[in-house]
Amino acid sequence: MEKSSLKSTIAVSLTNYLDAGAIVAGASGLTLWQKYLGLSELHLGWLNFISANCLGAALGAIIGGFLADKYGRKFIYTYNLIVYMVGVLLIMCSVNFPMLLFGFLVTGISVGIGVPASWTYISESSENDRRGRNICISQMSWGFGPMIILLLGMFFAPDGYLFTWVEALGHAVGGAGLTEEALNVFSSRVVFLSLFIVAFIAWNMQRKLEESHDWKASRDAVKAKGEDTGLLHAFAVLFSNKTAVKTVCFLATIYLTWNLVASVMGFFQPHIYETAGGVSNEQANMLSCVGWAIVVAITFVLSFFIDKLPHKLFYILGLVAALATWLVIIAGVNGIGSLWAFSILWGINGGLSVQIFYALWGSELFPAKFRAGAQGLMFFIVRGLSAIWGLVFTYIYGEQGEGFSIAAYCMIALLLISLVVGVIGAPNTRGKSLEQITKERYGSDV
């Protein structure tokens, strides 16, 4: 991969860092916000529902996909992270639940806007035999985000090594009369500050990127034909093509069933460790951090083989690890050993996750004219339904994890669907150009 291609991949991949980082930053301090604002489990469900994990990202994705196809990938990178920084700033300064909720929503919308453009841009700027590797680089960024955020959460937690810094900052901002809960939540505010800084750096990198050549060629062809470029027309074109509709159904199914599980893990994992496992906030963040370190390591290894070996092989291995994760829960959480097994197995699944193949296939299996829009639509469906599932999960799980075993059976059923559908429908696209794939699937006139 050329240096310029590597640089653009890293710049775009920071979107994934900020996506996963926003989810896990909320999760790592969830108990602290709960105590500070007196939130119930239902309140926590609404935070998940509206956040970068679910509805916020869903709304942003359908907007961002359309904007990326109509105005270009660079348009997204010029403005979107400004919205992200506003959302993070709102969270950092929150003093009540509505303010916190709105901050989560704005941040989530920005995340959703950026995701379809990022996966599309990476594929369009990659060599034919490096697309999988570049998507893995992007996925590694998705793993680094939670890992670093959880490390910060662990160090800045009320029982963490650097909490004295948090105390000093809290008293400097809020005065000496802060309650214990108000002081403790400053550790979460500091974690969100780190995301604000990374977003500012990423924005300065991304706004300097060149426009995608594939998008420019597609735009010129559309202009030459005098086609309508409005949102309704874009969806009409997408749904009038049987191949495109089948592809949307396939990708949405494998990603939805996996993401219903992953979204719960991403937002509630530390909270689950604390309630079901009975560990401290610092220990919960440490367990989650190790899991994300495994995600990065496994994805790094995968990057060397994904363009050389059948995708189906790695797809199956990842879902087998995911199924084993929830079998541990059914066997029973009876100590720190089972919590470690749970964390390690889920880390292996994350390193070979369905999201890698969804991102890769989603950017390969659609023509450039509605490539980002199709991904935005699917992301909207998946994250929107994940939002609803997050609310349902809080009722299944219970206040103190009493329904965890029932939840585990639900997770296993969803993962089995993702496994079966993915094995049946996995495409053979390795080594082919995007133009070749488009021609094979849609013909020349598209």
VONUFI-438960 format. One record per residue (C-alpha): x, y, z; residue number from 1; residue in three letters. Coordinates in nm, 3 decimals, always signed. Example, Ala and Ser with C-alpha at 12.3 -4.5 7.8 and 13.67 -1.06 7.14 Angstrom:
2
east	north	up	nr	rest
+1.230	-0.450	+0.780	1	ala
+1.367	-0.106	+0.714	2	ser
# end
This chain:
446
east	north	up	nr	rest
+0.000	+0.000	+0.000	1	met
+0.139	+0.340	-0.096	2	glu
+0.224	+0.593	+0.173	3	lys
-0.052	+0.830	+0.062	4	ser
-0.308	+0.550	+0.073	5	ser
-0.192	+0.448	+0.420	6	leu
-0.216	+0.807	+0.542	7	lys
-0.571	+0.849	+0.413	8	ser
-0.675	+0.511	+0.558	9	thr
-0.546	+0.610	+0.901	10	ile
-0.713	+0.952	+0.881	11	ala
-1.048	+0.801	+0.785	12	val
-1.011	+0.518	+1.037	13	ser
-1.011	+0.770	+1.320	14	leu
-1.387	+0.790	+1.256	15	thr
-1.412	+0.433	+1.387	16	asn
-1.198	+0.525	+1.689	17	tyr
-1.439	+0.806	+1.769	18	leu
-1.743	+0.584	+1.702	19	asp
-1.643	+0.305	+1.938	20	ala
-1.481	+0.552	+2.176	21	gly
-1.806	+0.746	+2.217	22	ala
-1.998	+0.426	+2.296	23	ile
-1.745	+0.295	+2.546	24	val
-1.677	+0.635	+2.706	25	ala
-2.043	+0.642	+2.801	26	gly
-2.032	+0.281	+2.914	27	ala
-1.717	+0.312	+3.127	28	ser
-1.870	+0.593	+3.332	29	gly
-2.229	+0.474	+3.321	30	leu
-2.247	+0.383	+3.689	31	thr
-2.088	+0.717	+3.783	32	leu
-2.348	+0.917	+3.585	33	trp
-2.620	+0.695	+3.733	34	gln
-2.517	+0.783	+4.088	35	lys
-2.452	+1.151	+4.011	36	tyr
-2.788	+1.215	+3.844	37	leu
-2.990	+0.950	+4.030	38	gly
-3.070	+0.755	+3.712	39	leu
-3.270	+0.434	+3.693	40	ser
-3.202	+0.137	+3.465	41	glu
-3.468	+0.283	+3.234	42	leu
-3.272	+0.607	+3.212	43	his
-2.964	+0.404	+3.118	44	leu
-3.166	+0.229	+2.851	45	gly
-3.266	+0.566	+2.703	46	trp
-2.904	+0.681	+2.699	47	leu
-2.817	+0.368	+2.503	48	asn
-3.125	+0.414	+2.282	49	phe
-3.033	+0.766	+2.176	50	ile
-2.654	+0.731	+2.160	51	ser
-2.381	+0.650	+1.907	52	ala
-2.466	+0.289	+1.981	53	asn
-2.817	+0.304	+1.841	54	cys
-3.071	+0.569	+1.733	55	leu
-2.835	+0.866	+1.708	56	gly
-2.605	+0.674	+1.476	57	ala
-2.903	+0.535	+1.286	58	ala
-3.039	+0.881	+1.206	59	leu
-2.694	+1.008	+1.116	60	gly
-2.618	+0.715	+0.886	61	ala
-2.916	+0.759	+0.658	62	ile
-2.836	+1.132	+0.632	63	ile
-2.464	+1.076	+0.589	64	gly
-2.498	+0.806	+0.325	65	gly
-2.713	+1.032	+0.108	66	phe
-2.484	+1.333	+0.157	67	leu
-2.174	+1.128	+0.074	68	ala
-2.329	+1.007	-0.255	69	asp
-2.470	+1.348	-0.352	70	lys
-2.194	+1.588	-0.242	71	tyr
-1.894	+1.358	-0.213	72	gly
-1.699	+1.178	+0.056	73	arg
-1.485	+1.487	+0.125	74	lys
-1.795	+1.691	+0.213	75	phe
-1.848	+1.461	+0.512	76	ile
-1.488	+1.493	+0.626	77	tyr
-1.495	+1.872	+0.602	78	thr
-1.786	+1.930	+0.842	79	tyr
-1.897	+1.621	+1.031	80	asn
-1.646	+1.610	+1.315	81	leu
-1.740	+1.965	+1.411	82	ile
-2.082	+1.822	+1.503	83	val
-1.909	+1.542	+1.697	84	tyr
-1.706	+1.790	+1.900	85	met
-2.023	+1.984	+1.988	86	val
-2.189	+1.664	+2.111	87	gly
-1.891	+1.562	+2.322	88	val
-1.870	+1.912	+2.470	89	leu
-2.235	+1.889	+2.575	90	leu
-2.168	+1.558	+2.754	91	ile
-1.860	+1.698	+2.926	92	met
-2.062	+1.989	+3.064	93	cys
-2.380	+1.795	+3.153	94	ser
-2.543	+1.872	+3.488	95	val
-2.879	+1.702	+3.430	96	asn
-3.027	+1.409	+3.241	97	phe
-3.178	+1.602	+2.943	98	pro
-2.843	+1.770	+2.874	99	met
-2.661	+1.437	+2.893	100	leu
-2.921	+1.274	+2.669	101	leu
-2.896	+1.550	+2.407	102	phe
-2.517	+1.529	+2.409	103	gly
-2.538	+1.155	+2.344	104	phe
-2.782	+1.219	+2.058	105	leu
-2.568	+1.482	+1.883	106	val
-2.256	+1.269	+1.917	107	thr
-2.443	+0.964	+1.788	108	gly
-2.575	+1.150	+1.482	109	ile
-2.222	+1.259	+1.393	110	ser
-2.094	+0.903	+1.431	111	val
-2.368	+0.777	+1.200	112	gly
-2.294	+1.042	+0.937	113	ile
-1.927	+0.947	+0.927	114	gly
-1.946	+0.567	+0.916	115	val
-2.086	+0.502	+0.562	116	pro
-1.845	+0.754	+0.410	117	ala
-1.545	+0.609	+0.594	118	ser
-1.592	+0.247	+0.486	119	trp
-1.678	+0.360	+0.133	120	thr
-1.376	+0.589	+0.105	121	tyr
-1.135	+0.323	+0.234	122	ile
-1.254	+0.067	-0.023	123	ser
-1.256	+0.315	-0.309	124	glu
-0.899	+0.427	-0.234	125	ser
-0.756	+0.076	-0.181	126	ser
-0.571	-0.156	-0.417	127	glu
-0.767	-0.465	-0.523	128	asn
-0.554	-0.698	-0.309	129	asp
-0.546	-0.463	-0.008	130	arg
-0.912	-0.377	+0.051	131	arg
-0.952	-0.633	+0.326	132	gly
-0.631	-0.524	+0.493	133	arg
-0.734	-0.159	+0.488	134	asn
-1.074	-0.242	+0.636	135	ile
-0.887	-0.433	+0.909	136	cys
-0.680	-0.120	+0.979	137	ile
-1.008	+0.065	+1.018	138	ser
-1.137	-0.209	+1.246	139	gln
-0.820	-0.194	+1.455	140	met
-0.900	+0.172	+1.512	141	ser
-1.246	+0.062	+1.623	142	trp
-1.068	-0.162	+1.877	143	gly
-0.808	+0.094	+1.985	144	phe
-1.082	+0.342	+2.074	145	gly
-1.245	+0.133	+2.347	146	pro
-0.909	+0.000	+2.469	147	met
-0.764	+0.349	+2.525	148	ile
-1.091	+0.490	+2.659	149	ile
-1.122	+0.204	+2.907	150	leu
-0.761	+0.252	+3.018	151	leu
-0.834	+0.618	+3.082	152	leu
-1.158	+0.522	+3.256	153	gly
-0.968	+0.276	+3.475	154	met
-0.692	+0.523	+3.570	155	phe
-0.931	+0.813	+3.631	156	phe
-1.197	+0.604	+3.811	157	ala
-1.275	+0.692	+4.176	158	pro
-1.046	+0.409	+4.289	159	asp
-0.797	+0.458	+4.003	160	gly
-0.433	+0.560	+4.012	161	tyr
-0.488	+0.909	+3.870	162	leu
-0.805	+1.004	+4.053	163	phe
-0.618	+1.265	+4.256	164	thr
-0.585	+1.464	+3.930	165	trp
-0.960	+1.428	+3.876	166	val
-1.027	+1.550	+4.229	167	glu
-0.807	+1.854	+4.174	168	ala
-0.983	+1.933	+3.846	169	leu
-1.327	+1.880	+4.000	170	gly
-1.259	+2.115	+4.289	171	his
-1.105	+2.372	+4.055	172	ala
-1.419	+2.374	+3.837	173	val
-1.694	+2.307	+4.088	174	gly
-1.546	+2.434	+4.413	175	gly
-1.475	+2.260	+4.742	176	ala
-1.842	+2.185	+4.813	177	gly
-1.891	+1.914	+4.550	178	leu
-2.068	+1.598	+4.661	179	thr
-1.884	+1.270	+4.629	180	glu
-2.099	+1.170	+4.330	181	glu
-2.041	+1.504	+4.155	182	ala
-1.667	+1.474	+4.208	183	leu
-1.650	+1.111	+4.092	184	asn
-1.828	+1.184	+3.762	185	val
-1.545	+1.420	+3.665	186	phe
-1.349	+1.106	+3.572	187	ser
-1.602	+1.047	+3.293	188	ser
-1.587	+1.413	+3.188	189	arg
-1.209	+1.382	+3.147	190	val
-1.250	+1.071	+2.931	191	val
-1.485	+1.260	+2.699	192	phe
-1.233	+1.544	+2.688	193	leu
-0.984	+1.298	+2.535	194	ser
-1.237	+1.222	+2.259	195	leu
-1.278	+1.594	+2.192	196	phe
-0.902	+1.626	+2.143	197	ile
-0.881	+1.325	+1.908	198	val
-1.180	+1.453	+1.711	199	ala
-1.008	+1.789	+1.662	200	phe
-0.692	+1.618	+1.535	201	ile
-0.893	+1.385	+1.308	202	ala
-1.094	+1.677	+1.165	203	trp
-0.774	+1.857	+1.068	204	asn
-0.648	+1.542	+0.893	205	met
-0.972	+1.448	+0.720	206	gln
-1.061	+1.788	+0.578	207	arg
-0.733	+1.775	+0.379	208	lys
-0.817	+1.447	+0.204	209	leu
-0.863	+1.432	-0.173	210	glu
-1.204	+1.341	-0.312	211	glu
-1.267	+0.978	-0.410	212	ser
-1.193	+0.916	-0.779	213	his
-1.474	+0.657	-0.794	214	asp
-1.724	+0.911	-0.667	215	trp
-1.609	+1.176	-0.914	216	lys
-1.640	+0.932	-1.205	217	ala
-1.988	+0.828	-1.087	218	ser
-2.097	+1.190	-1.043	219	arg
-1.979	+1.279	-1.393	220	asp
-2.172	+0.983	-1.539	221	ala
-2.488	+1.083	-1.351	222	val
-2.456	+1.443	-1.472	223	lys
-2.404	+1.327	-1.830	224	ala
-2.731	+1.131	-1.813	225	lys
-2.912	+1.419	-1.644	226	gly
-3.032	+1.196	-1.360	227	glu
-3.206	+1.323	-1.049	228	asp
-2.972	+1.319	-0.748	229	thr
-3.232	+1.367	-0.474	230	gly
-3.273	+1.134	-0.178	231	leu
-3.607	+0.985	-0.290	232	leu
-3.472	+0.913	-0.637	233	his
-3.161	+0.752	-0.490	234	ala
-3.375	+0.511	-0.286	235	phe
-3.602	+0.449	-0.587	236	ala
-3.300	+0.344	-0.793	237	val
-3.171	+0.126	-0.509	238	leu
-3.500	-0.057	-0.451	239	phe
-3.579	-0.098	-0.820	240	ser
-3.273	-0.319	-0.861	241	asn
-3.333	-0.680	-0.749	242	lys
-2.963	-0.749	-0.695	243	thr
-2.930	-0.443	-0.473	244	ala
-3.239	-0.536	-0.270	245	val
-3.111	-0.891	-0.214	246	lys
-2.775	-0.752	-0.109	247	thr
-2.936	-0.510	+0.139	248	val
-3.137	-0.799	+0.290	249	cys
-2.831	-1.022	+0.320	250	phe
-2.599	-0.762	+0.472	251	leu
-2.864	-0.612	+0.700	252	ala
-2.949	-0.958	+0.835	253	thr
-2.595	-1.067	+0.920	254	ile
-2.504	-0.728	+1.066	255	tyr
-2.830	-0.676	+1.256	256	leu
-2.830	-1.012	+1.432	257	thr
-2.464	-0.973	+1.531	258	trp
-2.498	-0.605	+1.622	259	asn
-2.796	-0.665	+1.850	260	leu
-2.552	-0.862	+2.062	261	val
-2.251	-0.632	+2.009	262	ala
-2.445	-0.314	+2.085	263	ser
-2.543	-0.448	+2.425	264	val
-2.185	-0.556	+2.491	265	met
-2.045	-0.223	+2.376	266	gly
-2.261	-0.011	+2.602	267	phe
-2.342	-0.236	+2.899	268	phe
-2.032	-0.458	+2.930	269	gln
-1.864	-0.274	+3.221	270	pro
-2.205	-0.232	+3.386	271	his
-2.265	-0.607	+3.347	272	ile
-1.930	-0.686	+3.508	273	tyr
-2.017	-0.464	+3.803	274	glu
-2.370	-0.595	+3.862	275	thr
-2.356	-0.960	+3.755	276	ala
-1.988	-1.012	+3.836	277	gly
-1.974	-0.804	+4.151	278	gly
-1.646	-0.628	+4.064	279	val
-1.548	-0.263	+4.107	280	ser
-1.570	+0.001	+3.834	281	asn
-1.191	-0.012	+3.791	282	glu
-1.189	-0.392	+3.762	283	gln
-1.479	-0.382	+3.517	284	ala
-1.293	-0.139	+3.294	285	asn
-0.978	-0.353	+3.316	286	met
-1.163	-0.666	+3.202	287	leu
-1.320	-0.477	+2.913	288	ser
-0.985	-0.320	+2.823	289	cys
-0.817	-0.660	+2.796	290	val
-1.098	-0.777	+2.571	291	gly
-1.044	-0.481	+2.338	292	trp
-0.666	-0.539	+2.336	293	ala
-0.743	-0.890	+2.210	294	ile
-0.970	-0.741	+1.941	295	val
-0.681	-0.526	+1.814	296	val
-0.431	-0.814	+1.823	297	ala
-0.660	-1.060	+1.639	298	ile
-0.757	-0.801	+1.377	299	thr
-0.389	-0.719	+1.321	300	phe
-0.318	-1.087	+1.249	301	val
-0.628	-1.110	+1.027	302	leu
-0.504	-0.817	+0.816	303	ser
-0.222	-1.035	+0.680	304	phe
-0.456	-1.314	+0.564	305	phe
-0.795	-1.164	+0.481	306	ile
-0.699	-1.088	+0.119	307	asp
-0.537	-1.431	+0.073	308	lys
-0.776	-1.685	+0.230	309	leu
-1.154	-1.737	+0.200	310	pro
-1.353	-1.477	+0.394	311	his
-1.600	-1.745	+0.498	312	lys
-1.335	-1.922	+0.708	313	leu
-1.270	-1.620	+0.929	314	phe
-1.639	-1.534	+0.941	315	tyr
-1.718	-1.876	+1.091	316	ile
-1.432	-1.863	+1.342	317	leu
-1.546	-1.524	+1.471	318	gly
-1.904	-1.635	+1.531	319	leu
-1.796	-1.960	+1.697	320	val
-1.602	-1.748	+1.949	321	ala
-1.908	-1.526	+1.997	322	ala
-2.130	-1.827	+2.067	323	leu
-1.876	-1.966	+2.314	324	ala
-1.881	-1.630	+2.496	325	thr
-2.248	-1.661	+2.581	326	trp
-2.223	-2.032	+2.662	327	leu
-1.996	-1.922	+2.946	328	val
-2.287	-1.718	+3.082	329	ile
-2.524	-2.012	+3.058	330	ile
-2.270	-2.224	+3.246	331	ala
-2.281	-1.957	+3.518	332	gly
-2.083	-1.653	+3.632	333	val
-1.926	-1.803	+3.943	334	asn
-1.609	-1.602	+3.986	335	gly
-1.342	-1.391	+3.825	336	ile
-1.235	-1.688	+3.608	337	gly
-1.563	-1.701	+3.419	338	ser
-1.555	-1.323	+3.375	339	leu
-1.207	-1.349	+3.222	340	trp
-1.323	-1.629	+2.989	341	ala
-1.621	-1.415	+2.888	342	phe
-1.396	-1.116	+2.814	343	ser
-1.130	-1.311	+2.621	344	ile
-1.375	-1.502	+2.402	345	leu
-1.566	-1.187	+2.314	346	trp
-1.233	-1.024	+2.229	347	gly
-1.157	-1.303	+1.982	348	ile
-1.499	-1.256	+1.825	349	asn
-1.437	-0.882	+1.799	350	gly
-1.110	-0.941	+1.617	351	gly
-1.288	-1.155	+1.357	352	leu
-1.616	-0.972	+1.383	353	ser
-1.909	-0.965	+1.145	354	val
-1.859	-0.588	+1.129	355	gln
-1.532	-0.637	+0.937	356	ile
-1.707	-0.837	+0.667	357	phe
-2.012	-0.612	+0.668	358	tyr
-1.786	-0.310	+0.611	359	ala
-1.590	-0.490	+0.339	360	leu
-1.883	-0.649	+0.154	361	trp
-2.104	-0.342	+0.201	362	gly
-1.851	-0.127	+0.018	363	ser
-1.787	-0.389	-0.252	364	glu
-2.135	-0.514	-0.342	365	leu
-2.298	-0.183	-0.447	366	phe
-2.214	+0.050	-0.740	367	pro
-2.051	+0.385	-0.660	368	ala
-2.366	+0.587	-0.738	369	lys
-2.548	+0.457	-0.428	370	phe
-2.266	+0.280	-0.241	371	arg
-2.262	+0.509	+0.064	372	ala
-2.642	+0.555	+0.056	373	gly
-2.701	+0.180	+0.069	374	ala
-2.464	+0.147	+0.362	375	gln
-2.633	+0.439	+0.535	376	gly
-2.972	+0.275	+0.491	377	leu
-2.851	-0.055	+0.635	378	met
-2.675	+0.119	+0.921	379	phe
-3.000	+0.306	+0.992	380	phe
-3.195	-0.021	+1.005	381	ile
-2.938	-0.198	+1.221	382	val
-2.866	+0.077	+1.473	383	arg
-3.234	+0.176	+1.490	384	gly
-3.344	-0.176	+1.580	385	leu
-3.046	-0.203	+1.814	386	ser
-3.182	+0.103	+1.994	387	ala
-3.513	-0.072	+2.055	388	ile
-3.333	-0.389	+2.159	389	trp
-3.126	-0.190	+2.410	390	gly
-3.447	-0.085	+2.586	391	leu
-3.584	-0.439	+2.579	392	val
-3.255	-0.575	+2.713	393	phe
-3.276	-0.362	+3.027	394	thr
-3.605	-0.535	+3.115	395	tyr
-3.471	-0.884	+3.038	396	ile
-3.147	-0.820	+3.227	397	tyr
-3.310	-0.672	+3.538	398	gly
-3.179	-0.424	+3.793	399	glu
-2.903	-0.653	+3.923	400	gln
-2.852	-0.900	+3.638	401	gly
-3.110	-1.154	+3.754	402	glu
-3.219	-1.215	+3.393	403	gly
-2.872	-1.259	+3.249	404	phe
-2.914	-1.629	+3.161	405	ser
-3.234	-1.558	+2.966	406	ile
-3.053	-1.276	+2.787	407	ala
-2.772	-1.519	+2.699	408	ala
-3.014	-1.757	+2.523	409	tyr
-3.148	-1.462	+2.320	410	cys
-2.793	-1.368	+2.222	411	met
-2.709	-1.721	+2.111	412	ile
-3.020	-1.737	+1.891	413	ala
-2.925	-1.408	+1.721	414	leu
-2.564	-1.518	+1.666	415	leu
-2.677	-1.848	+1.513	416	leu
-2.888	-1.659	+1.258	417	ile
-2.589	-1.442	+1.166	418	ser
-2.372	-1.751	+1.127	419	leu
-2.611	-1.947	+0.904	420	val
-2.709	-1.655	+0.678	421	val
-2.347	-1.542	+0.644	422	gly
-2.219	-1.886	+0.550	423	val
-2.491	-1.927	+0.286	424	ile
-2.457	-1.583	+0.132	425	gly
-2.085	-1.497	+0.164	426	ala
-1.967	-1.350	-0.171	427	pro
-1.639	-1.428	-0.347	428	asn
-1.487	-1.085	-0.407	429	thr
-1.122	-1.131	-0.308	430	arg
-0.875	-0.972	-0.549	431	gly
-1.141	-0.821	-0.776	432	lys
-1.170	-0.451	-0.855	433	ser
-1.480	-0.261	-0.748	434	leu
-1.558	-0.202	-1.115	435	glu
-1.534	-0.575	-1.190	436	gln
-1.758	-0.665	-0.897	437	ile
-2.014	-0.403	-1.004	438	thr
-2.015	-0.527	-1.363	439	lys
-2.054	-0.892	-1.257	440	glu
-2.348	-0.811	-1.029	441	arg
-2.527	-0.528	-1.209	442	tyr
-2.407	-0.531	-1.569	443	gly
-2.257	-0.237	-1.755	444	ser
-2.550	+0.006	-1.746	445	asp
-2.559	+0.118	-1.382	446	val
# end
